Amino acid sequence: MKRSIRLAVAGAILLAGILLFVFLSGLRNTPLPTNPPRPVSEVETITARQGDLVVGIPAQGVIEPVTITRASAEVEGVVIAVSPGFEAGASFRKGDVLLEIDPSDYETAVAQAEAAVADAKLQLAEEEMRARQAGRDWERLASPGQKPTDLVLRVPHLEAAKARVKASAAALERAKKDLGRTKLRAPYDGRIRSKLADLGTRVGKGEPLAEFYATSVLEVRLPVPRQDAAFLEGTGQTIELREHAGSRTWTATVDRTEGEIRRDDRTIVIVARIDGGKEGAPLPGQFIETSIPGRVVPGIFRVPRRAFASSDRVLVVAPDQTLTTRPVTILRTEREDVLVSSGLEDGEQLCITALAAVIEGMEVKVVSRDGQAVIAPPVAP
């Protein structure tokens, strides 16, 4: 009896549990299936414009003199005079006497050479007289038809006398030149870079006296990358030089290239010349910058680096606002832009927004075009 009661109670409890589970299951709401919107990246674009382009080749360099002279003593002696402007940085004019060496020994040498010339001329005159006398004696004493020798007519003696006159004249000329070399004269308009001798200094032949340079013409050497040299117009081109971190400018003319590729940095050096005689001309040592205008290249796109997905593929936004990458032909790479010669169409939109991932054909939303905000059309009710 008791066993049957326990089984009945257990069955009732189990049945009640099943009924409660069914009831509670009926109360649970089944969520409806949803279709969440896919995320769309917002991007900025620019319009690709094709046109003729003048390639600007940036370069920088240092102003230097074209002509630099290191003057040395051509004669020896003691420096007895220097110009008041014989100082580093001082300017001078062509023909100015910068320094003078004691000329007394050389004045004596000139006097001695003049005496030697006079003596040689006297000997020549005497020998000419003897030669004429020898000719008359031969005519008077010689047998008919007999010819005189050069020695009889004193021809060798006459030639030797003439040679002595020529040699003594050359010695006089040399002595005069040595006397003139006691004065260091400026060969051109210029400026002294450094003085290497001073008043009272005894200098030997070949010892340095001063270093100076011509101010009439200056030049600047402008290294440019080898690949950029193909865009250069050539010599005679006028360019503008700018002071580094300053506002001053100067005009220069491209004179030449140095004709070889430098081994250290694989560049070609363009040499431009500046008129150093103008008011406000740059000083040697001045660091300058410039942009050399190159030749005109037709049909070029200037594309920002930000529009590139890789080294040679750009991000193009199609009219349906999907993103694709496209290979292009690069003509030249600049600091912020890349010059593209083919692979784009005029008017196409290029994405300049950095994206975490680029999937071919992905949908994007253009929020700015050429720097102007794009206003989305109102949503239809």
C-alpha positions, 0 to 999 in steps of 0.5 A: 500500500505504502509502495503504491502511494509513493509511486503515485506521488512520484508520477504526479510530480514528474507529470507536473514538471513536464506540464510546467516545462511545456508552459514555460516554453510557450512563454519564450519569444523566438527572435525574428531574423534580422539583416544588419546593414553592412559597414561602409567606409567614408572616403575623400576623393580628388579628380584626376586631371590630365594636362601638360606639365613643366617638370620642376627639378629641385636642387641646392648648392653652395655659391663658390668663386669661378676663379681662385688664385693662390699667388706665390712669390716669383722672386725672393726678398723682403716684403717692404710694403703692403696695400692698406687693403691687404687684409682678408675680406678686403676688395681690390681692383685690377692692377692694384699693387697688393704687396711689394718685395725689396727691388734694389737687387733687381734694379741693379740686375737691370742696370748690369743687363743694360750695360751688357746690351750696350757692350754687345752692340759696340762689339757688333758695330766693330765686327761689322766694320772689320767684315767690310774691311775684310771684303775690301782687302779680298777684292784688292789682293785676291786672284781673278775668279777666286772666291773668298771663304766665310772665315776670310770675310769674318762671317762667323765673327759677325754672327757671333756678335749678333747672337751676343746682342740678342742674348744680352737683350733677352737678359735685359728683358728678363731682368726687367720682368724680375724687377716687375715681379717684385710687385704683386699686382691684382690680375682682376677685380676681386676679394682677398680670402687670406693673406699669407705674408706681411710686412718684413717677411722674407719670402723665397721664390715660390712661397705663397703670398696670398689667396684671392678670388674674382668677384665678377662671376660666381657659380653654384654646383647643383647635383640632380638625380640622374633620372631627372637630368632627362627633363633638363632643357639645356645650357643658357636657361635662366633660373632663380636661386633662393636663400635657404631659410631667407627671402633674398633671390638671385638670377643665375644662368645654367652654364654646363653640366660636369659631364659625368655621374658622381660615384658617391650619390649617382647624381649629375652636377648642373653648374649655374653662373651668377653675375657677382658684380651686381649690387647685393650679389651673394657671397661665396659660401652662401647656401641656396635652393632652386627649382630648375624648370624642365621641359614640358611633358604632355598628358601627365597626371599629378597624383598625390602619394596618398592615392596609391595602394601600392608602389604602382597601383592607385585607388579609383572610386567608380561612379557606383561608389565602389573601390578598385585598384588600377596599375599606372605608369609612373614617369617621375616621383616627387616629394609629395606627388607622383607624375603618372603618364598612363593608366588613368582617365581625365575626370576619374575620382581617386581615393586619398583616404588611408584605409585599413584594408582594401578589397577589390570592389568594396563599397565606399561612401564619398564624403568629400570631393576635391576638398569640398563636402559632398551632401547626400541627397535626402532619403525618400519617405 
